[in-house]
């Protein structure tokens, strides 16, 4: 059995990692609004008249929820918001994959414009949805120092995972990346 004191640390690690993921993705979409607008339009899920508003709303929601998770503020509402965002992303990707449109950019993170839709991306986002709820279920450490150390560690773990992913992608030859 896992010691009850460990659960809040795990929740804080998840909140830090998922919070940083959403914050970075949201800020990138705010910074490159036109690029995100193009990506969103390519999904063909939002009417043209609502496209600009939807792009702003998604970017602001991602940024706000990410910041709330990373700061450890309102973990229940931030977790629910993050889970809903991941479910929305899963649906958008799955609909386009079922349409046979795997050539689209996933629009996930800055620097990953070449990442295309895949069932792996759908699975990853599907796993992130319930993971985003765990900080609210486990609680966060009561010690503020421990809480923020665990949140920061989660953000650092995300950075390491992304760096490793980029290194693996760079090590592949061009023919392996397109497969």
N, C-alpha and C positions, 0 to 999 in steps of 0.2 A: 504494500500500500504506500502511496506517495504521502509524505508528511504534509499535513495541512498548510504549513508555513511556506512550502515550496510552490503551491498553487498560485498565490498572488504574484510571486516572482515570474512564473511562467506567463501569467496574464499580462504583466507589465512588459515582458520581452515581446510578446505578440503585439501589444498595443504600440510599442516603439517601432517595431518593424513595419507593421501595416500602416501605422500613422505616417512614417517617413515615406513609404511607398506612395500613399495617396497624396501627401503634401508635395512631393517632388513632381508627380505626374500632373497634379492640378496646377502648380505654378508654371510648369512648362506649357501647359495648354493656355494659360492666361498670357504668358509671354509671347507665344506664337499663335495668337488667336486665328489668324488666316490659315495657317497650316492645319490647325485642329479642325477648323470649319471645313476645309477640303476633305479631311479624313472622315469627318462625320457625314458629310454629304455623300461620300462614296458608299456608305453603308445603306443608303436609300431606305431609311426607316422613319425619317422626320420630314414632314412637308416643307417645301422650300420657304414658305412664309414664316415658319417657326424655327428654321435652322440656326439663325444667328442667336436668337434667345436661348435655344436649347444648348448651344455650344457654351455660351456664357454661364448658364445655370449649371451645367455639368462641371465645368472647370472650377467654379466658385464652390460648389458642393464638395468636390474632391479636396480642394484646398482647405476648406473649413473643417470637414470631418477629419482629415489627416492631422491638422493642427490640434484639434480637440483630443484625438487619441494620443498624439505625441506629448501633449501637455498633461495628460491624465485627467482632463476635465470632462465631467459628465460621461463616464465610460459606458453606461447603458445606452444613452442616446447616440453617442458617437459610434458605438459598436453596431447598433441597429442601422444607423446611416451608412456605415461602411459595408455592412452585409447587403443592404439594399442596392448600393452602387455595384457591388460585385455581381449580384443577381442580374441587374440591368446589363452589365457588360457580358455576362454569360449568354443571356438571351440574344443580344445584338450579334455576338459572334456566331452563335449556333444557327440563328436564322440565316445569316449569310453563308455559312458553310453548307447548310441544307439546300440553299439556292445554287450551290456550286461555285461560290464566289470566294475561293481561298486566296485569290491574288491581292486582296486588300491588306493594307497595313493594319496591324492590330491597334495601333494608336496608344499603346500601353505606357511607354516611358520615353523620355527624351534620349536621343542617341540610339534608339532601336527602331528607326523608321523602316529598316529593311525587314523587320520581323513581320511575318505574314500570319494571317488567321490560320489556326490549326486546332485540331481537337485537343492537343496538348495545352494550348492557351485556355481553352474552355475548361479543361480539367483543373488547371492551376487556379483559375478564378473561382471555380466551383468549390475548391478546397479553402480558398481564402474567405468565402462568405461565412461559414460557421466559425472559422478561426477568429474572425473579427468580433464575434459575440463572446468569446471566451474571457476576455478581460472583465467584462461586466459580470459574468457568472462566477469567476474565481475571485474577483475583487483585486484591488491593487494593494501593495504593501502599505501598512499604516505609517511607517516611517517615511517622511518625505524624502530624506536623503536616499534611502534604499529604493523608493519608488522611482525617483528620477535617474538613479544609476541604472536600474533595470530598463527603463524606457530608452535611455541613451545606448545601452548595450544592444537592445533590439534594433535600434536604428543602425548601429555599427554592423550587426550581423547582416542586415539587409544590404548594406554597402558592400560587404565582403561577398555575399552571394551574387550580387550584380556584377562585381568585378570579375569573379570567377567565370560567370556566364559569358562575359565579353572576351575573356582570355580563351575560353574554349572555342567560341565562335571564330576568333581571329586565328586560332591554330588550325582550323579546318581549311581545306582547299576550297576554291570557288565551286567546284563540282559537288562537294559534299554539302555545302550550305544550301544549294538550290534543291537538294533532294528532300 
